[in-house]
Amino acid sequence: MKKQWVLLVIAVLFSITAVQAQGGGGGQRMSPEERTKATMEKMEALKMDDATKAKVEVIITDFNNTSQKEMTAIREAGGDREEMMAKRKELSDARDAKLKEVLTQEQMKQWKDDIEPSMRPQRGGGQGGGGGK
């Protein structure tokens, strides 16, 4: 009986450790303000003047706030992944159109090639990608 309890305790401790090592299970979403700050830090590479930086920050803040509201609404309405992806693309395209009016061609290219891809959430490897329907 004592051995069974010891094994049970070891199994529980192992399970807790495994969950903690994976980031606690659910993870925490960044707030729109945190995402804006992170984006603006990455955009330092564009070497924008202060006026352009202020305009870009307004565009990014608006995108992040709108995106969060829309994604929350879709989740609450029981929307699916495809619906969320379509909405996110629509919002991203609108954001990029606004950025194109403010940034130079070279800055916009750097945004599309380097900065924007680094802002997408990274998926952990081996988390069961599914694939086939």
N, CA, C and O atoms as a GROMACS GRO file, in nm:
protein
  532
    1MET      N    1   0.083  -0.120   0.000
    1MET     CA    2   0.000   0.000   0.000
    1MET      C    3   0.087   0.125   0.000
    1MET      O    4   0.058   0.223  -0.069
    2LYS      N    5   0.194   0.121   0.079
    2LYS     CA    6   0.283   0.235   0.088
    2LYS      C    7   0.349   0.264  -0.047
    2LYS      O    8   0.368   0.379  -0.084
    3LYS      N    9   0.384   0.158  -0.120
    3LYS     CA   10   0.447   0.174  -0.251
    3LYS      C   11   0.350   0.241  -0.350
    3LYS      O   12   0.391   0.323  -0.432
    4GLN      N   13   0.222   0.204  -0.342
    4GLN     CA   14   0.124   0.263  -0.431
    4GLN      C   15   0.110   0.413  -0.406
    4GLN      O   16   0.098   0.491  -0.501
    5TRP      N   17   0.110   0.454  -0.281
    5TRP     CA   18   0.102   0.596  -0.248
    5TRP      C   19   0.224   0.671  -0.299
    5TRP      O   20   0.212   0.781  -0.353
    6VAL      N   21   0.340   0.612  -0.282
    6VAL     CA   22   0.464   0.676  -0.328
    6VAL      C   23   0.459   0.691  -0.480
    6VAL      O   24   0.495   0.796  -0.533
    7LEU      N   25   0.416   0.587  -0.550
    7LEU     CA   26   0.406   0.595  -0.696
    7LEU      C   27   0.303   0.699  -0.739
    7LEU      O   28   0.324   0.771  -0.836
    8LEU      N   29   0.192   0.707  -0.667
    8LEU     CA   30   0.090   0.807  -0.698
    8LEU      C   31   0.145   0.949  -0.680
    8LEU      O   32   0.122   1.035  -0.764
    9VAL      N   33   0.215   0.972  -0.571
    9VAL     CA   34   0.274   1.104  -0.545
    9VAL      C   35   0.376   1.138  -0.654
    9VAL      O   36   0.379   1.252  -0.702
   10ILE      N   37   0.458   1.043  -0.693
   10ILE     CA   38   0.558   1.066  -0.798
   10ILE      C   39   0.487   1.099  -0.930
   10ILE      O   40   0.529   1.190  -1.002
   11ALA      N   41   0.380   1.025  -0.962
   11ALA     CA   42   0.306   1.050  -1.085
   11ALA      C   43   0.244   1.190  -1.085
   11ALA      O   44   0.248   1.260  -1.186
   12VAL      N   45   0.188   1.231  -0.972
   12VAL     CA   46   0.128   1.364  -0.962
   12VAL      C   47   0.235   1.472  -0.978
   12VAL      O   48   0.214   1.569  -1.052
   13LEU      N   49   0.347   1.456  -0.911
   13LEU     CA   50   0.455   1.554  -0.923
   13LEU      C   51   0.508   1.561  -1.066
   13LEU      O   52   0.536   1.670  -1.117
   14PHE      N   53   0.520   1.447  -1.131
   14PHE     CA   54   0.566   1.444  -1.270
   14PHE      C   55   0.468   1.519  -1.360
   14PHE      O   56   0.509   1.595  -1.447
   15SER      N   57   0.337   1.497  -1.339
   15SER     CA   58   0.235   1.563  -1.420
   15SER      C   59   0.239   1.714  -1.401
   15SER      O   60   0.232   1.789  -1.499
   16ILE      N   61   0.250   1.758  -1.278
   16ILE     CA   62   0.257   1.902  -1.250
   16ILE      C   63   0.380   1.964  -1.316
   16ILE      O   64   0.372   2.071  -1.375
   17THR      N   65   0.492   1.896  -1.305
   17THR     CA   66   0.616   1.945  -1.366
   17THR      C   67   0.603   1.954  -1.518
   17THR      O   68   0.649   2.050  -1.579
   18ALA      N   69   0.541   1.854  -1.579
   18ALA     CA   70   0.524   1.854  -1.724
   18ALA      C   71   0.436   1.969  -1.770
   18ALA      O   72   0.466   2.033  -1.871
   19VAL      N   73   0.328   1.997  -1.698
   19VAL     CA   74   0.239   2.107  -1.734
   19VAL      C   75   0.312   2.240  -1.719
   19VAL      O   76   0.301   2.327  -1.807
   20GLN      N   77   0.386   2.259  -1.612
   20GLN     CA   78   0.459   2.384  -1.591
   20GLN      C   79   0.566   2.404  -1.697
   20GLN      O   80   0.590   2.517  -1.739
   21ALA      N   81   0.630   2.298  -1.740
   21ALA     CA   82   0.736   2.309  -1.841
   21ALA      C   83   0.679   2.353  -1.976
   21ALA      O   84   0.752   2.408  -2.058
   22GLN      N   85   0.550   2.329  -1.998
   22GLN     CA   86   0.487   2.367  -2.124
   22GLN      C   87   0.422   2.504  -2.116
   22GLN      O   88   0.342   2.540  -2.203
   23GLY      N   89   0.455   2.580  -2.016
   23GLY     CA   90   0.402   2.715  -2.007
   23GLY      C   91   0.272   2.724  -1.930
   23GLY      O   92   0.199   2.822  -1.946
   24GLY      N   93   0.240   2.628  -1.850
   24GLY     CA   94   0.124   2.637  -1.764
   24GLY      C   95  -0.006   2.596  -1.828
   24GLY      O   96  -0.112   2.616  -1.769
   25GLY      N   97  -0.002   2.540  -1.947
   25GLY     CA   98  -0.125   2.490  -2.007
   25GLY      C   99  -0.187   2.588  -2.104
   25GLY      O  100  -0.164   2.575  -2.225
   26GLY      N  101  -0.264   2.686  -2.058
   26GLY     CA  102  -0.339   2.774  -2.146
   26GLY      C  103  -0.260   2.890  -2.202
   26GLY      O  104  -0.283   2.930  -2.316
   27GLY      N  105  -0.169   2.942  -2.127
   27GLY     CA  106  -0.093   3.056  -2.173
   27GLY      C  107  -0.173   3.185  -2.158
   27GLY      O  108  -0.295   3.181  -2.141
   28GLN      N  109  -0.106   3.296  -2.164
   28GLN     CA  110  -0.168   3.427  -2.145
   28GLN      C  111  -0.152   3.507  -2.273
   28GLN      O  112  -0.042   3.516  -2.328
   29ARG      N  113  -0.260   3.565  -2.321
   29ARG     CA  114  -0.252   3.650  -2.439
   29ARG      C  115  -0.198   3.787  -2.397
   29ARG      O  116  -0.226   3.836  -2.288
   30MET      N  117  -0.121   3.845  -2.487
   30MET     CA  118  -0.072   3.980  -2.461
   30MET      C  119  -0.187   4.078  -2.481
   30MET      O  120  -0.274   4.057  -2.565
   31SER      N  121  -0.186   4.185  -2.402
   31SER     CA  122  -0.287   4.288  -2.419
   31SER      C  123  -0.256   4.368  -2.546
   31SER      O  124  -0.143   4.362  -2.595
   32PRO      N  125  -0.354   4.440  -2.599
   32PRO     CA  126  -0.327   4.522  -2.718
   32PRO      C  127  -0.212   4.622  -2.694
   32PRO      O  128  -0.133   4.650  -2.784
   33GLU      N  129  -0.205   4.676  -2.573
   33GLU     CA  130  -0.098   4.771  -2.541
   33GLU      C  131   0.038   4.703  -2.546
   33GLU      O  132   0.135   4.760  -2.597
   34GLU      N  133   0.046   4.581  -2.493
   34GLU     CA  134   0.172   4.507  -2.495
   34GLU      C  135   0.212   4.470  -2.637
   34GLU      O  136   0.329   4.476  -2.673
   35ARG      N  137   0.113   4.433  -2.720
   35ARG     CA  138   0.143   4.399  -2.859
   35ARG      C  139   0.190   4.523  -2.936
   35ARG      O  140   0.280   4.514  -3.018
   36THR      N  141   0.127   4.637  -2.908
   36THR     CA  142   0.168   4.762  -2.973
   36THR      C  143   0.311   4.796  -2.935
   36THR      O  144   0.392   4.831  -3.021
   37LYS      N  145   0.342   4.786  -2.807
   37LYS     CA  146   0.477   4.816  -2.760
   37LYS      C  147   0.580   4.724  -2.826
   37LYS      O  148   0.685   4.769  -2.871
   38ALA      N  149   0.549   4.594  -2.831
   38ALA     CA  150   0.641   4.498  -2.892
   38ALA      C  151   0.660   4.527  -3.040
   38ALA      O  152   0.772   4.517  -3.092
   39THR      N  153   0.551   4.562  -3.109
   39THR     CA  154   0.560   4.593  -3.252
   39THR      C  155   0.644   4.718  -3.275
   39THR      O  156   0.729   4.720  -3.363
   40MET      N  157   0.619   4.821  -3.195
   40MET     CA  158   0.694   4.945  -3.212
   40MET      C  159   0.843   4.924  -3.185
   40MET      O  160   0.928   4.986  -3.249
   41GLU      N  161   0.875   4.837  -3.089
   41GLU     CA  162   1.016   4.807  -3.062
   41GLU      C  163   1.080   4.740  -3.183
   41GLU      O  164   1.194   4.772  -3.219
   42LYS      N  165   1.008   4.649  -3.246
   42LYS     CA  166   1.063   4.583  -3.365
   42LYS      C  167   1.073   4.679  -3.483
   42LYS      O  168   1.159   4.663  -3.570
   43MET      N  169   0.986   4.779  -3.486
   43MET     CA  170   0.986   4.874  -3.597
   43MET      C  171   1.095   4.980  -3.583
   43MET      O  172   1.111   5.063  -3.672
   44GLU      N  173   1.169   4.977  -3.473
   44GLU     CA  174   1.283   5.069  -3.458
   44GLU      C  175   1.379   5.053  -3.576
   44GLU      O  176   1.445   5.149  -3.616
   45ALA      N  177   1.387   4.933  -3.631
   45ALA     CA  178   1.477   4.904  -3.743
   45ALA      C  179   1.442   4.987  -3.868
   45ALA      O  180   1.526   5.002  -3.957
   46LEU      N  181   1.320   5.040  -3.875
   46LEU     CA  182   1.280   5.119  -3.992
   46LEU      C  183   1.335   5.261  -3.989
   46LEU      O  184   1.328   5.333  -4.089
   47LYS      N  185   1.390   5.301  -3.876
   47LYS     CA  186   1.449   5.435  -3.861
   47LYS      C  187   1.352   5.544  -3.907
   47LYS      O  188   1.384   5.625  -3.995
   48MET      N  189   1.234   5.545  -3.847
   48MET     CA  190   1.131   5.644  -3.881
   48MET      C  191   1.156   5.774  -3.806
   48MET      O  192   1.211   5.773  -3.696
   49ASP      N  193   1.115   5.886  -3.866
   49ASP     CA  194   1.122   6.011  -3.792
   49ASP      C  195   1.006   6.013  -3.691
   49ASP      O  196   0.918   5.927  -3.696
   50ASP      N  197   1.007   6.110  -3.601
   50ASP     CA  198   0.910   6.113  -3.491
   50ASP      C  199   0.766   6.124  -3.540
   50ASP      O  200   0.676   6.060  -3.485
   51ALA      N  201   0.743   6.204  -3.644
   51ALA     CA  202   0.607   6.222  -3.696
   51ALA      C  203   0.555   6.091  -3.755
   51ALA      O  204   0.440   6.053  -3.730
   52THR      N  205   0.638   6.024  -3.831
   52THR     CA  206   0.599   5.896  -3.891
   52THR      C  207   0.577   5.792  -3.782
   52THR      O  208   0.481   5.714  -3.788
   53LYS      N  209   0.666   5.790  -3.683
   53LYS     CA  210   0.654   5.694  -3.573
   53LYS      C  211   0.521   5.712  -3.500
   53LYS      O  212   0.456   5.614  -3.464
   54ALA      N  213   0.480   5.837  -3.478
   54ALA     CA  214   0.354   5.865  -3.409
   54ALA      C  215   0.235   5.814  -3.491
   54ALA      O  216   0.143   5.754  -3.437
   55LYS      N  217   0.238   5.838  -3.624
   55LYS     CA  218   0.130   5.791  -3.711
   55LYS      C  219   0.124   5.638  -3.713
   55LYS      O  220   0.016   5.580  -3.707
   56VAL      N  221   0.240   5.575  -3.721
   56VAL     CA  222   0.246   5.428  -3.723
   56VAL      C  223   0.194   5.372  -3.592
   56VAL      O  224   0.122   5.271  -3.592
   57GLU      N  225   0.229   5.434  -3.482
   57GLU     CA  226   0.183   5.384  -3.351
   57GLU      C  227   0.031   5.390  -3.341
   57GLU      O  228  -0.031   5.299  -3.286
   58VAL      N  229  -0.030   5.495  -3.395
   58VAL     CA  230  -0.176   5.506  -3.395
   58VAL      C  231  -0.236   5.392  -3.480
   58VAL      O  232  -0.335   5.331  -3.440
   59ILE      N  233  -0.177   5.365  -3.595
   59ILE     CA  234  -0.227   5.259  -3.684
   59ILE      C  235  -0.215   5.123  -3.616
   59ILE      O  236  -0.310   5.044  -3.619
   60ILE      N  237  -0.101   5.096  -3.555
   60ILE     CA  238  -0.078   4.967  -3.489
   60ILE      C  239  -0.170   4.952  -3.368
   60ILE      O  240  -0.226   4.845  -3.345
   61THR      N  241  -0.185   5.059  -3.290
   61THR     CA  242  -0.274   5.054  -3.173
   61THR      C  243  -0.417   5.026  -3.216
   61THR      O  244  -0.485   4.943  -3.156
   62ASP      N  245  -0.464   5.096  -3.319
   62ASP     CA  246  -0.599   5.075  -3.370
   62ASP      C  247  -0.617   4.931  -3.417
   62ASP      O  248  -0.718   4.868  -3.387
   63PHE      N  249  -0.518   4.879  -3.490
   63PHE     CA  250  -0.525   4.742  -3.539
   63PHE      C  251  -0.533   4.643  -3.423
   63PHE      O  252  -0.617   4.553  -3.424
   64ASN      N  253  -0.447   4.660  -3.323
   64ASN     CA  254  -0.446   4.566  -3.210
   64ASN      C  255  -0.576   4.571  -3.129
   64ASN      O  256  -0.628   4.466  -3.090
   65ASN      N  257  -0.629   4.691  -3.105
   65ASN     CA  258  -0.755   4.704  -3.031
   65ASN      C  259  -0.872   4.643  -3.110
   65ASN      O  260  -0.952   4.568  -3.054
   66THR      N  261  -0.880   4.676  -3.237
   66THR     CA  262  -0.988   4.624  -3.321
   66THR      C  263  -0.977   4.474  -3.335
   66THR      O  264  -1.078   4.402  -3.327
   67SER      N  265  -0.855   4.426  -3.355
   67SER     CA  266  -0.833   4.282  -3.371
   67SER      C  267  -0.878   4.206  -3.246
   67SER      O  268  -0.946   4.104  -3.256
   68GLN      N  269  -0.841   4.256  -3.129
   68GLN     CA  270  -0.881   4.187  -3.006
   68GLN      C  271  -1.033   4.185  -2.992
   68GLN      O  272  -1.091   4.082  -2.958
   69LYS      N  273  -1.098   4.298  -3.018
   69LYS     CA  274  -1.244   4.304  -3.007
   69LYS      C  275  -1.311   4.206  -3.103
   69LYS      O  276  -1.403   4.133  -3.066
   70GLU      N  277  -1.264   4.204  -3.227
   70GLU     CA  278  -1.323   4.117  -3.329
   70GLU      C  279  -1.302   3.969  -3.295
   70GLU      O  280  -1.394   3.889  -3.307
   71MET      N  281  -1.180   3.933  -3.253
   71MET     CA  282  -1.151   3.794  -3.220
   71MET      C  283  -1.233   3.749  -3.099
   71MET      O  284  -1.281   3.635  -3.095
   72THR      N  285  -1.249   3.836  -3.001
   72THR     CA  286  -1.331   3.804  -2.884
   72THR      C  287  -1.476   3.783  -2.926
   72THR      O  288  -1.541   3.689  -2.880
   73ALA      N  289  -1.526   3.870  -3.012
   73ALA     CA  290  -1.664   3.858  -3.059
   73ALA      C  291  -1.684   3.727  -3.135
   73ALA      O  292  -1.786   3.660  -3.118
   74ILE      N  293  -1.588   3.690  -3.219
   74ILE     CA  294  -1.600   3.566  -3.296
   74ILE      C  295  -1.597   3.446  -3.201
   74ILE      O  296  -1.676   3.352  -3.217
   75ARG      N  297  -1.506   3.448  -3.102
   75ARG     CA  298  -1.498   3.338  -3.005
   75ARG      C  299  -1.629   3.323  -2.929
   75ARG      O  300  -1.680   3.213  -2.912
   76GLU      N  301  -1.683   3.436  -2.882
   76GLU     CA  302  -1.807   3.433  -2.804
   76GLU      C  303  -1.926   3.386  -2.888
   76GLU      O  304  -2.020   3.326  -2.835
   77ALA      N  305  -1.923   3.414  -3.017
   77ALA     CA  306  -2.031   3.372  -3.106
   77ALA      C  307  -2.012   3.227  -3.150
   77ALA      O  308  -2.094   3.173  -3.225
   78GLY      N  309  -1.905   3.164  -3.104
   78GLY     CA  310  -1.879   3.024  -3.141
   78GLY      C  311  -1.823   3.010  -3.281
   78GLY      O  312  -1.837   2.905  -3.345
   79GLY      N  313  -1.758   3.116  -3.329
   79GLY     CA  314  -1.700   3.112  -3.463
   79GLY      C  315  -1.585   3.012  -3.471
   79GLY      O  316  -1.529   2.971  -3.370
   80ASP      N  317  -1.550   2.975  -3.593
   80ASP     CA  318  -1.445   2.878  -3.612
   80ASP      C  319  -1.314   2.944  -3.654
   80ASP      O  320  -1.307   3.066  -3.674
   81ARG      N  321  -1.213   2.864  -3.667
   81ARG     CA  322  -1.078   2.911  -3.699
   81ARG      C  323  -1.074   2.983  -3.834
   81ARG      O  324  -1.008   3.086  -3.847
   82GLU      N  325  -1.144   2.929  -3.933
   82GLU     CA  326  -1.144   2.990  -4.066
   82GLU      C  327  -1.203   3.130  -4.063
   82GLU      O  328  -1.154   3.221  -4.130
   83GLU      N  329  -1.309   3.146  -3.985
   83GLU     CA  330  -1.372   3.278  -3.972
   83GLU      C  331  -1.274   3.377  -3.907
   83GLU      O  332  -1.265   3.492  -3.950
   84MET      N  333  -1.203   3.331  -3.805
   84MET     CA  334  -1.105   3.417  -3.738
   84MET      C  335  -0.991   3.454  -3.833
   84MET      O  336  -0.947   3.568  -3.837
   85MET      N  337  -0.944   3.356  -3.910
   85MET     CA  338  -0.834   3.382  -4.003
   85MET      C  339  -0.877   3.482  -4.111
   85MET      O  340  -0.799   3.570  -4.148
   86ALA      N  341  -0.999   3.468  -4.160
   86ALA     CA  342  -1.049   3.560  -4.262
   86ALA      C  343  -1.058   3.702  -4.206
   86ALA      O  344  -1.020   3.798  -4.273
   87LYS      N  345  -1.108   3.715  -4.084
   87LYS     CA  346  -1.122   3.847  -4.022
   87LYS      C  347  -0.984   3.907  -3.997
   87LYS      O  348  -0.962   4.026  -4.022
   88ARG      N  349  -0.892   3.825  -3.947
   88ARG     CA  350  -0.757   3.873  -3.920
   88ARG      C  351  -0.690   3.922  -4.050
   88ARG      O  352  -0.621   4.023  -4.050
   89LYS      N  353  -0.712   3.848  -4.161
   89LYS     CA  354  -0.655   3.890  -4.290
   89LYS      C  355  -0.715   4.023  -4.334
   89LYS      O  356  -0.644   4.112  -4.381
   90GLU      N  357  -0.846   4.036  -4.319
   90GLU     CA  358  -0.914   4.161  -4.355
   90GLU      C  359  -0.856   4.279  -4.276
   90GLU      O  360  -0.827   4.384  -4.332
   91LEU      N  361  -0.840   4.260  -4.144
   91LEU     CA  362  -0.786   4.366  -4.060
   91LEU      C  363  -0.640   4.395  -4.093
   91LEU      O  364  -0.598   4.510  -4.092
   92SER      N  365  -0.563   4.291  -4.122
   92SER     CA  366  -0.421   4.309  -4.157
   92SER      C  367  -0.407   4.385  -4.289
   92SER      O  368  -0.320   4.472  -4.302
   93ASP      N  369  -0.492   4.351  -4.385
   93ASP     CA  370  -0.487   4.420  -4.514
   93ASP      C  371  -0.520   4.569  -4.498
   93ASP      O  372  -0.456   4.654  -4.560
   94ALA      N  373  -0.619   4.600  -4.414
   94ALA     CA  374  -0.655   4.740  -4.388
   94ALA      C  375  -0.540   4.812  -4.318
   94ALA      O  376  -0.509   4.926  -4.352
   95ARG      N  377  -0.476   4.746  -4.220
   95ARG     CA  378  -0.362   4.804  -4.150
   95ARG      C  379  -0.248   4.831  -4.248
   95ARG      O  380  -0.187   4.937  -4.246
   96ASP      N  381  -0.220   4.734  -4.335
   96ASP     CA  382  -0.110   4.750  -4.430
   96ASP      C  383  -0.137   4.862  -4.530
   96ASP      O  384  -0.045   4.932  -4.572
   97ALA      N  385  -0.264   4.879  -4.568
   97ALA     CA  386  -0.299   4.989  -4.659
   97ALA      C  387  -0.271   5.124  -4.593
   97ALA      O  388  -0.222   5.216  -4.657
   98LYS      N  389  -0.303   5.134  -4.464
   98LYS     CA  390  -0.275   5.258  -4.390
   98LYS      C  391  -0.125   5.279  -4.374
   98LYS      O  392  -0.076   5.391  -4.388
   99LEU      N  393  -0.052   5.172  -4.344
   99LEU     CA  394   0.093   5.184  -4.328
   99LEU      C  395   0.159   5.226  -4.460
   99LEU      O  396   0.256   5.302  -4.460
  100LYS      N  397   0.105   5.177  -4.570
  100LYS     CA  398   0.161   5.209  -4.703
  100LYS      C  399   0.154   5.360  -4.730
  100LYS      O  400   0.239   5.415  -4.800
  101GLU      N  401   0.052   5.426  -4.673
  101GLU     CA  402   0.037   5.571  -4.691
  101GLU      C  403   0.140   5.649  -4.610
  101GLU      O  404   0.170   5.764  -4.643
  102VAL      N  405   0.196   5.588  -4.505
  102VAL     CA  406   0.284   5.657  -4.412
  102VAL      C  407   0.431   5.621  -4.433
  102VAL      O  408   0.519   5.706  -4.420
  103LEU      N  409   0.457   5.494  -4.466
  103LEU     CA  410   0.595   5.448  -4.479
  103LEU      C  411   0.646   5.461  -4.621
  103LEU      O  412   0.568   5.465  -4.716
  104THR      N  413   0.777   5.467  -4.634
  104THR     CA  414   0.838   5.467  -4.768
  104THR      C  415   0.827   5.326  -4.825
  104THR      O  416   0.795   5.232  -4.753
  105GLN      N  417   0.853   5.312  -4.955
  105GLN     CA  418   0.849   5.180  -5.018
  105GLN      C  419   0.949   5.085  -4.953
  105GLN      O  420   0.918   4.968  -4.930
  106GLU      N  421   1.067   5.135  -4.922
  106GLU     CA  422   1.171   5.053  -4.860
  106GLU      C  423   1.129   5.009  -4.719
  106GLU      O  424   1.149   4.894  -4.681
  107GLN      N  425   1.072   5.102  -4.644
  107GLN     CA  426   1.026   5.068  -4.508
  107GLN      C  427   0.912   4.966  -4.514
  107GLN      O  428   0.906   4.874  -4.433
  108MET      N  429   0.822   4.984  -4.611
  108MET     CA  430   0.710   4.891  -4.625
  108MET      C  431   0.759   4.752  -4.661
  108MET      O  432   0.706   4.652  -4.612
  109LYS      N  433   0.859   4.745  -4.747
  109LYS     CA  434   0.917   4.615  -4.784
  109LYS      C  435   0.979   4.548  -4.661
  109LYS      O  436   0.961   4.429  -4.640
  110GLN      N  437   1.051   4.625  -4.581
  110GLN     CA  438   1.113   4.571  -4.461
  110GLN      C  439   1.004   4.526  -4.362
  110GLN      O  440   1.020   4.424  -4.294
  111TRP      N  441   0.895   4.601  -4.353
  111TRP     CA  442   0.783   4.563  -4.266
  111TRP      C  443   0.726   4.428  -4.310
  111TRP      O  444   0.709   4.338  -4.228
  112LYS      N  445   0.698   4.413  -4.441
  112LYS     CA  446   0.637   4.291  -4.492
  112LYS      C  447   0.732   4.171  -4.486
  112LYS      O  448   0.689   4.059  -4.458
  113ASP      N  449   0.860   4.195  -4.512
  113ASP     CA  450   0.956   4.083  -4.520
  113ASP      C  451   1.013   4.041  -4.385
  113ASP      O  452   1.034   3.922  -4.361
  114ASP      N  453   1.037   4.137  -4.297
  114ASP     CA  454   1.108   4.106  -4.172
  114ASP      C  455   1.023   4.121  -4.046
  114ASP      O  456   1.017   4.030  -3.964
  115ILE      N  457   0.959   4.234  -4.033
  115ILE     CA  458   0.894   4.266  -3.905
  115ILE      C  459   0.760   4.196  -3.889
  115ILE      O  460   0.736   4.131  -3.787
  116GLU      N  461   0.671   4.208  -3.987
  116GLU     CA  462   0.538   4.147  -3.974
  116GLU      C  463   0.544   3.996  -3.951
  116GLU      O  464   0.473   3.946  -3.864
  117PRO      N  465   0.626   3.920  -4.024
  117PRO     CA  466   0.632   3.776  -3.997
  117PRO      C  467   0.677   3.744  -3.854
  117PRO      O  468   0.635   3.643  -3.797
  118SER      N  469   0.761   3.828  -3.797
  118SER     CA  470   0.809   3.802  -3.661
  118SER      C  471   0.702   3.833  -3.556
  118SER      O  472   0.718   3.795  -3.440
  119MET      N  473   0.594   3.900  -3.594
  119MET     CA  474   0.488   3.936  -3.500
  119MET      C  475   0.383   3.826  -3.489
  119MET      O  476   0.302   3.828  -3.396
  120ARG      N  477   0.382   3.731  -3.582
  120ARG     CA  478   0.282   3.625  -3.578
  120ARG      C  479   0.310   3.531  -3.462
  120ARG      O  480   0.426   3.503  -3.431
  121PRO      N  481   0.204   3.482  -3.398
  121PRO     CA  482   0.227   3.389  -3.288
  121PRO      C  483   0.298   3.263  -3.338
  121PRO      O  484   0.264   3.208  -3.442
  122GLN      N  485   0.397   3.220  -3.262
  122GLN     CA  486   0.472   3.100  -3.299
  122GLN      C  487   0.405   2.979  -3.238
  122GLN      O  488   0.368   2.979  -3.121
  123ARG      N  489   0.391   2.877  -3.316
  123ARG     CA  490   0.332   2.752  -3.269
  123ARG      C  491   0.442   2.661  -3.218
  123ARG      O  492   0.548   2.650  -3.279
  124GLY      N  493   0.415   2.596  -3.107
  124GLY     CA  494   0.512   2.502  -3.052
  124GLY      C  495   0.522   2.379  -3.138
  124GLY      O  496   0.421   2.336  -3.193
  125GLY      N  497   0.640   2.322  -3.152
  125GLY     CA  498   0.660   2.202  -3.233
  125GLY      C  499   0.598   2.080  -3.166
  125GLY      O  500   0.598   2.069  -3.044
  126GLY      N  501   0.546   1.991  -3.247
  126GLY     CA  502   0.494   1.866  -3.196
  126GLY      C  503   0.363   1.878  -3.122
  126GLY      O  504   0.329   1.788  -3.044
  127GLN      N  505   0.289   1.982  -3.142
  127GLN     CA  506   0.163   2.002  -3.070
  127GLN      C  507   0.045   1.946  -3.150
  127GLN      O  508  -0.066   1.999  -3.139
  128GLY      N  509   0.066   1.843  -3.228
  128GLY     CA  510  -0.044   1.779  -3.300
  128GLY      C  511  -0.107   1.868  -3.404
  128GLY      O  512  -0.216   1.920  -3.382
  129GLY      N  513  -0.043   1.888  -3.516
  129GLY     CA  514  -0.090   1.978  -3.618
  129GLY      C  515  -0.211   1.928  -3.694
  129GLY      O  516  -0.273   2.007  -3.766
  130GLY      N  517  -0.247   1.802  -3.683
  130GLY     CA  518  -0.364   1.752  -3.755
  130GLY      C  519  -0.336   1.742  -3.903
  130GLY      O  520  -0.266   1.650  -3.946
  131GLY      N  521  -0.388   1.834  -3.981
  131GLY     CA  522  -0.358   1.838  -4.123
  131GLY      C  523  -0.468   1.776  -4.206
  131GLY      O  524  -0.537   1.849  -4.278
  132GLY      N  525  -0.489   1.647  -4.200
  132GLY     CA  526  -0.588   1.582  -4.283
  132GLY      C  527  -0.728   1.597  -4.227
  132GLY      O  528  -0.749   1.585  -4.106
  133LYS      N  529  -0.824   1.625  -4.316
  133LYS     CA  530  -0.963   1.638  -4.270
  133LYS      C  531  -1.041   1.518  -4.316
  133LYS      O  532  -1.160   1.508  -4.289
   0.00000   0.00000   0.00000
